[in-house]
Amino acid sequence: MTSPFQPGSPAGATPASGARRPVGLPTPPKGWPIASYPTYAEAQRAVDHLSDQQFPVQQVTIVGVDLMQVERVTGRLSWPKVLGGGVLTGAWLGIFIGLVLGFFSENPWSALLTGLIAGVFFGLISSAIPYAMARGTRDFSSTMQLVAGRYDVLCDPKNAEQGRDLLARLQI
């Protein structure tokens, strides 16, 4: 196995190329842009088209540009909703644990009922405490999503022109 570091140099030393790079950190994408699309599905379709044309797709990268974190509000939270959700979540967890314990118990129904009661109690506590501690500062539920403004398709420079020509013929 070859190492990017010079022989005899300690871990974390300067790579043979002379550039200093932290070990294990993600690196920015490299390549020339050969196309840009407004949606990920269109960028994915473009790469699929390149693959169908026997293009070396291992040299291609799809990059989301102009990233935004989008939080979509799904509803208002109240004590009944919080406690109801806690009861349901706890009940499912309790039923699962009760079923598992029921396999090793002489009375499986008793284990199931004990798991259900413990799960409901745990669900109530684990949902009520964080909601009470928030003191009304976040009385809504939401989902988070990372969205890109556009998706660029990058390619290794030696095949970028060929990739650009193939994608110019693609009708998206």
Secondary structure by P-SEA (a helix, b strand, c coil): cccccccccccccccccccccccccccccccccccccccaaaaaaaaaaaaaaccccccbbbbbccccbbbbbcccccaaaaaaaaaaaaaaaaaaaaaaaaaacccaaaaaaaaaaaaaaaaaaaaaaaaaaacccccccbbbbbbbcbbbbbccccaaaaaaaaaaaccc
